[in-house]
């Protein structure tokens, strides 16, 4: 629970009207500087010199207003920002229509009602549902499940290149500066769209961009005081653009891969030892470099190997996009001049590696699906996987020693979410709706049979909140967390097991028991809870520091304890917080925070497994790393290297570990060789 933050400002004046926000209006994760709310903002009704003179309360039900995103700073900004925000409004609202739509920037200033000369925030366009952070494009599992192709990545990148040109050529030039994969959003549902957020941090005129993300910052600016004066040039934005493009096209950072002489990305960027340097071991989980055309490869070598940053040529990017063909077998889009699909070649090489490795340690292939995986869940000794095959969603169920069952479901649609519980499948097609419908099907037979429907809320404007376990379906509605099961053949019978803050609650459920864990958020405070058979307990997790924001979280359950992993950011530095909670007492037994730059194997927290105080994490270079959560001591299982990469998912399973590697689920017994 976080309690150190001061009480938030919930009443501001916008366009001479008093606007009030509440805890349930929070959108996304509160940042280090401010919190964003969904709020009704009225247009100005009068022309006057003072907000005090014409301030009125917004009537309930009035339709003349418009819902907008309202950012309110945690602390009133200093004199520099007081002057910068009006300039941002003036310049960015004057952009051509389509480019203004792609900049979620200040449109109306928000003032402190107690002193209406002080700017405390601003209103901006409220994004429609369905947007994801650009960082999601770096994840193979997410890309395959969401059916986001290389061609989509190029379309979005072309839009970004055009937008950068417009911003750089504005009457008062604008440089993004901190162009990173968390302040650039996209959506593919019902058409491609691009949106840049955090536009109050950009460099405009004499106002500097004061912060930057080191992984996507031009190395020439390393170590500089970015707040001292405007330091960013057009080329610095171009550098970030190319870094984002490489990461999305190849699924690897331009200074990624393994090079033990210089292990960290900033050092490699300074030395210009880039991803395709002969000394670097290319990441197993990345898309093959043959995906690049010679022309694009030449540009990237200039930028990352020689330090010659060039402006993105839209014509070249369009030509590359237009050359791509979709592989009907693996789904990868690749340049038409190649005789074979590089994705299929990589899969075939992986299969040969696995075939040889299966002979070396105790390894058993349990399941292979026929396409990209849309959903994967392990409950006890049963594996559930849904793959996309020829446009259809196909469910595989592998129970212990039995042969896998294959059930064709229905057309595979983008952004559909699935969960399983008992012998039922829960399907949510519009997972970004404020109240999302869940259809429940019986999957005990050879085809799905519709049973009933229910609904759940989303979390902070993101995806629908529901979770399945061996026996139960969990959902949130109207301030209550429900746990239910199907009874009498077609009735979802539920009980209230916890309290929730509408649209501000997140949780996960243990696969094999009646236990769930999560948090309810009230403004910037996170109230963590543990749900067990007998009720809901409060968890006293280590508090976040002032200015520290939560980026992502996951919970991993074991028989006697659970591990809560929180990825956070403070002043441009990302950390991982690891807290162990005893099931029996709901007490925190250990707590540790580490810098992700020092422990990069923890970055993909959703790939990890946990048991007996040990977190197991798949890596590209070292196989599986087993780390003692309390002490940080490690053991490396190098024999697992042929079976895992940083994008794998692992689960403790029977007497070993179950690894999801591409379309396969393989059981490993580490520390032993096959006879």
N, C-alpha and C positions, 0 to 999 in steps of 0.2 A: 504494500500500500504506500502511495506517495502522498505526503501531507505537508511538505515543506513549502510548496508554492503559495504565493499570496492569493487572496480572493480575486477571481477574474472580474474584469469590467464587463457588465452584461447590458448596459444601457449606453447607447451612443446616438449622436445626432447625424443624420445623413439627409441632405437636401432639405434642411429645415424641419425634418420630421424626427421624432423620437422613435428609435428602433430598439426593441428589447429582445435578447436571445436567452435561451435556456440550455441546460446541459444536454437535452435530447437533440439539439440542433447542430451539435458538433459534427463536422465532416472530416473524414480521414483521420490521420494521427496528428495531434497538436505538435507543432514544431518548437524549436528552441526559442524563437522570437515571438511567435504568435499562434493563435488558434483560429481556425476557419469555421464559420457557421453557415447554415442555410437560413436566410432571413428574407422577409418581405421588405423591399425597399421601394419607397414611393418617389415618384418624380417631383421636382420642385413645383409648388403651386403658385408661388409669388416671386416677385423680384424685390429683393431687399438687401440691406447691408449687413444684417446680423441674423444668424440662425436663431438667436434668442427671440428676436422680434416676431418671427413667424412660425415658431416651432409648434407643431400640433402632434397629438397622439394618433397613431395609425388605427383607424376603426377596424374592428374585426369584420371579416367578410368583404372588405372593400376590394374591388377587382381592378382598380386602376393601377395598382402597384405591380411589381414583378419580383419573383423570387430570384435572389442573387446570392453569391457567395460573399460573406462578409468576414474579412480578416481583422481581428482586433489584437493589437500587440499586448504582450504580457506586461510590459513596462512602456509608458509613453516614449516614443523615439526621441532622440536628441535633435539638436538644432539642424544638423546636416540633413537628416531624413525629413524633418518638417519642411524643408525647402525642396527636397528631391521629389517627394510624392506629387505635389502639384505639377512639376515639370513632366513626370511620367504620365499623368493624366492628359496633359496638353499634347504630348508627342504621340503616345501610343493610341489614343482614341482617334488620331488623325490618319492612321494607316489605312491603305485600301481595304475594302470590305473583307475579302477572303483572308487576308493576312491579319487583320484585326481580330477575326474570329479565332485564329490559331494562337493568339497571344491572350492568355487569361490575365489581364493586366488591370491596374487601378482605373476605375471609371468615375467613381464618386468618392470623395473623402469623407471619413467618419471623424466626428469631433467629440471631445469629452463634454458631457452635459454640465459638469461642474465648472468648466473653463473652456468655452467654445472657440477659443483661439488656438487650442492645442489639438493637433491631429493625432488620433489614437488608432487609426486603421483606415480601411478603404473597402468599398464594395466593388465587385467584379462579376463577370459573367459566371453563372452557375452551369457547370458542365452537366450534360445529360448522363444517364447511367451507361455503364459498359466500358469506361476507360480503364486502362492498365498503365503501370509505369513502364517506361522503355526497358528497364532492367529485366522485365519478364521475357523479353526477346532473346536474352542471353541463355535461357534455360531450355534445353532440348525437350525435356518432358512436357513443359508448359507449351512449347511451340507445337509439338505433335498433338497434344490433347486439344489445343485450341485451333488447330489447322491454320496456323500462321506460316506462310511460305516465304522463301527468299525473295520472291517477286513482291510480296507485300512489304517486306523490309525495304526494298529499293523504292517502291512507291512512296513510303513514308519518308525515306531519306531524301528523295528528290524534293518533296514538299519542304523539308527542313532547310535544304540548301537554298531554295528560293526565298524562304522566309528570312534567312540570315542576310541575304543580299538586300532585301527591302529594309531591314533594320539598320544595316550598316550605311545605307544610302539615305536614311531619313534626314530631314532638315537639321535636326540635332542627332548625330549618329548614336546608335544604341548598340553596345556589345553585350552579349549575354554574360560572358565571363565565367560564371559557374554553370556551364552547360554540362549536366551530368544525367545519368539514367534515371534519377528519381524526380527531377523537375521537368522531365519531358514525358508527356503522356500520349497514348494512342488508343484507338479502338478499331476493331475490324467488324464488329457486329453491325449489320445493316449499313455497310459502307465504311471505307477507311477515313479516319479523321486524326488530326494531329493537334496537340495543345501544349503550349509552354506555360508552366506555372512558376511561382516564386519570382514574378517579374519585378517585384520591388527591390530585388537584389542586383539588378543589372547595372552596368556602367552606362551613364548617359551624361553627355556634356562634361562638366567638371565634377560630377558626382561619381566616385569610384564604385566598383564591385568589390566589396570588402571581404568576401569569403569565396572559397573554391574547393572543389573535391580533387584531392591530389592525384587520384588514379586517372583523371581525365583532364588534368591541367598541363599545359605546355611546360616542359622541364625548364625552359628559360626563366619561368617565374617561381621556381622552387626557392623557398627561403625568403622571398620578398614580403614586405609588409604591404599587403594589398589594400589596406585601409588608408595608406598614407596619401595616395593620389591616384588618378586614373592611370592604370598600367596596361590594361588590355588593348590589344590591337585586333584588327579583323583576322589576322593570321592565327591568333590564339583561339578564337571561336572555331576557325577552320580545323585546327588541331583537334579540338574536342569533337567536332563533327566526324572526322576520320576515325577517331578512337571508338566512338559510338557505332559507326558503320561496321568496322572490323569485328567488334564484339558481337554484333547482331548477325552478320553474315557467316562468320566462322565459329561463333560461340566460344571465342577466346579473346582475351585482352591482347592488344597489339604488342604488349611486353609480357605476355603470359607464357605458359609452358614451363618446363623445368630447366634451370641452369644453376647448378649448385654453387658456382663461383660467385654469382650475384643472385641470391635467392629472392629478393624482394623487388616488386615492380618499380618503385621510385628509383632505386639504384640502377636497374636495368634501363630505365628510360633515360637517365642521365648519361649512361654509357652507350646508349643507342644499340643495345643488343636486343633486337626485336624478335617477334614470334617465329619468323621463318629464317632466322640466322641458323647456320649449320650446326652451331654449338648448342642450340636449344632443342630439347626433347619436346616434340609437338604433343599437345594434350590428346589423350585417347578419346575423350568425350566430344572433342571439337569436330566440326564438319571439315572434310579434307580440303587442303589449300588449292587443289586443282579446281575448286569451285570458282576461283578468281580467273578472270581473263588476263592476258599478258599486259594489256593497257592499264587495267586497274592495279595489277600487281606492281607495275612500274611506279605508279603514283604513290602507292603505299610504301614502297621502298624509299622513295624520295623523302616522304614525311618522317617515317619512323627509323630508318637506318641511317639517313644522311642529315636529318634535321631541316630539310627544305620544305616548309609547309606551303602547300599550294591551295588555291581557291578551288572548291568543288565545281567541276564542269558539268552542268546539268545535262548537256548533250551526251557526254560520255556515260553518265549514269543511266540515262534513258536507253542508250544503245545496249548497255549491259543488261538492263531489265528486259528489253525486248528480245534478247538472245536466249533467254532462259526457257527451258522445257521442263514440264512436270513428269517425273518418273512414275509410271503406273504401278510399279512394284513397291518401292520404298517411300514414295511421296516427295522426295527431294527435288527441288528445281535446280537445274544446272545448265551451263552454257551449251548451246546446240552443237558447237564444233567438236565436242568430246564424243568419242566413239562409244564409250560406256558410261553409265551413271556412276559418278564417284561415290555416291551413297551406297549403292549396291556393292561396289568394290570393297568399301570399308566394312560392310556387314559380312561379306564373304571372308575377308581377312580375319575378322573377329571370330567367326565360326571356326576357322582353322586353328586359331590360337586357343580357343576354348577346347577344341577336340584334343589338342596336345596336352593342355593343362589338366584336363579331366583325369589323365592317367597318372598325374603326379601327386595329387592330394585326394582326400576323401571328398568327392564332389559328385552330385547327382542332379541331373537336369529333370525338374519336376513338371514344367509347363512351358509351352511355346505357343504364342498367339499369332494370328495371321495378319497383323497390321499395327499401326501406331496405337499405343495404349492411351485410352481416354480416362480410365479409372482403375485403381489398383488398391487392394485392401487385403491384409492378412488378419484373420480372426482365429486365434488358436492354431490349429493345424490345417485350416482351410484357406485356400488362396482364391480370391475373386479378382478377375481382370476383365475390363471391357475394352475391346479394340475396334478401330474403324476399318472395315473391310468392304471395299467396293461401295462406299457410301453408306453402309449399314453399321449400326452398333451391334457388336456381337459379344455376348457374355460367356466367359469361361469360369467354371467352378471346379477346383481341384481339391478334393477332400482326402486327406491322409493317403492311404495306399490305393484308393480307388482311381479309375481312369477319369480324366477330366471330362466334364459335361460341357457341351457347346450349345448355346441358345441364341438364335438370331432374334434381336429385339425389334428395332425400328430404325428409321433413318437417323443417321448421326448428324446432329445439328451443333453448330458452334455455341460455346458457352453453356451447354447443358451440364448440370451437375448431377452426380449419382451418389447414393449411399446404399449399403446393404445392412439388414438386421434380420435375425432369425432366418426364415426362408423367403424374405421379401426384398424387393428392390424399390428404393425411393428415387424418383426422377423429378428434377426441377429444371424446366426448359428456360424460363425467364429468370435466371438467377440473380439479376440486378434489380428486380422490382422491389419496391418498398415493402410490399406484402407478396411474397413469392409463393406460387402454388406448387404443391408437391403431390405427384401421382404415385400411388403405391401399387406394385404388381407382385403377384405370387410367382416365384420362380422355382417352385419345387418340381414342375413338370418339364415337358420338352419345349414349351413356348410360354411367354409371359401372359398372365391372366390378370386383368385389372381388378383391384380390390376396393380402393377408396381414395379419397383426396383429403389433403389438409393444407395448411399454409404456415409460413414462417416469415419472420422479419429479416432484413439484412443488417449488416454491421457497418454503421457510419457511411452509408451510401455505397458500400462495396457488396460483395456477393452474399447470397442467402445463407442464413445461419442454421444448419441442421447437421446432425451427426448420427451415424449408426454404430451399433455394437453387436455382440453375439445375440442379445435378447431384445434390445430396445432401440427405439428411435427417439432422439432428443431434438427439440425445437424450442424456439423462443417466440412468445406472442403476448402483447399487452402487459409487459412488465413481469412475466412469469416464464421460467424454464420448465418445460414439460418433458416427462419420460413416459413413453407409451409402447404398447405392443398390440398386435392384432389378436382379437378374441372373437369368438362366435362366427368365425369365418371371414367377416368383412367389416368389423368394427375396430377402430383404433381407440383403445381404452388407455387413458392417460392419467397421471397424477402430477401435481405441481411439486417439483423437487427443489426449486431455487428461485430467488428473485433476480430480476433483470431490469436494466435501464433501457427503455425502448430505443432501439437502433444504436445503443452504446455498449452492448454486451457481446463478448466473444467467449467461446469455450471449445474444448475438445473432450472426447469420451474415451474411456478405456475400452479396448476391444472385448475383453473377457469378463468384466465385472460391472456392477451398477455404480460406477464411479465416473465423475466428470470434473473437470477443472477449467477455470477461466477467470475472466475479470468483468466487472462492470465499471465503466468510466464515467466520472462526473467531472466535466470540464477537463482539467489536466491531471486529475487524480485517478489512479487505477486501484480498484478495490478487488483483490484477488480472492477467489473462493474455491473450496473443495466440496463437491457434492458426493455424499456416501449414502448408504441405505438409510441411516437414521437422520439425515438432514444436511444442512449447508453450514460449513465452517468458514470463518475468515482466515486468510493466510497473510501473515505479516512478512511479506517479502522485503528485501533490501530496497530502500527508496531510491528512485532516480535522483540524480543531482539536479540542482537548478540549471535550466538551460539544456538538459539532456532529454532527447525525444526518443520515443519508442518507434522503431522502424518495422519490426517483425517479431513474431513470437511463435513458439510451439511447446507442447507438453508431451513428454514421453513417460509411460507408465511401466512400473515393474511390480512384482508381487508385494514388496514391503515399502516401496517409496515411489516418488515420481520426480522427474527432472523438468524444471521449467527453464527454457532457454529464451532470453530476450536479446534481440539485436538492437542496439541503440546507437545514437550519434550525439556527440557534443563537440561544438566548435570544430567541425569538420573531421573529427576522429571517430571511427566506428569501433564499437566494443561489443563483446558478447558477455552477458550476465548469465551465470549458471547457478540456480538455486535448487537444492534437494529438499523435498518435503516428505516427512514420515507419514505413511498412510494412517497408521493407528492413532496418532496424536494430532495430525495436521500442523505439526511444528516444523519450522525450517531448521534442518540439521547442518547444512553447509551452504556457503554463499561465496561466489568468486566472480570477479570481473577481469576480463583479459582484452587486450587490444587485438582486433582482427588482423592487423598487419603482422603481429607476432604469432598468431595462431590461425593462419588462413584456412586450415582444414575445417574449422568450425563455421565457415561462412555459409555453407549450404546446410543450415540447421535442420531443414525438413528431410534430409537424407539420413539423419543419424538414428541410431537405436540405443537403448539404455537398459541396463540391468545390474543389480548388485553394486551400485555406486560407480559404475563404469559406463562412459558414453563411447560408442563405437561409431567411427566416421569413415566412409569410403573416400579415397583420394586418387588423384591421377598418378602420383609418383611412388607412393609407399604402400600400396595395398590398402589394408584397413588399419587405422590408428585407434587403439584402445586407450582412452585417457581417464585416469582417476579424477572424477569431478571435483573432489575436495582438495586434492594436492596438486593436480596438473601433471603428475608423473605419467609416462606413456610407455606402451608396448606396441611394437610394429609387427603386424602379420603380413610380411612381404609375400608369402606364398599365395595370398589372395589377389595379388596384382593382376593376373590375367583375367580375373572375373569382375573387377570393379573399376570404376573411375569416379571422378568427383560428382558425376550426375547420377550414379546408381542409387538405389534405395535398398537399405538392409533392415532385416528384422531378426531378432532372436527367434529361433525356430527349432522345436524338438531339442536334439542334442547338438545343434550347430547354429549356423547363420543362413538365412535365406536372402539371396541377392537377386534383385531385379536388374538385369543387364539387357538393355534394349528390349526385344520382344520375349525374353526368356526369364524364367525364375529358376535359380540354381541353388541347391542346398550345399553348403560347405561345412565340413568339420575341420576347423583350423588346428594346426599343430600335429596333424596326422597325415600320413601318406597312404595311398591305395596299396593293398597287398599285391 
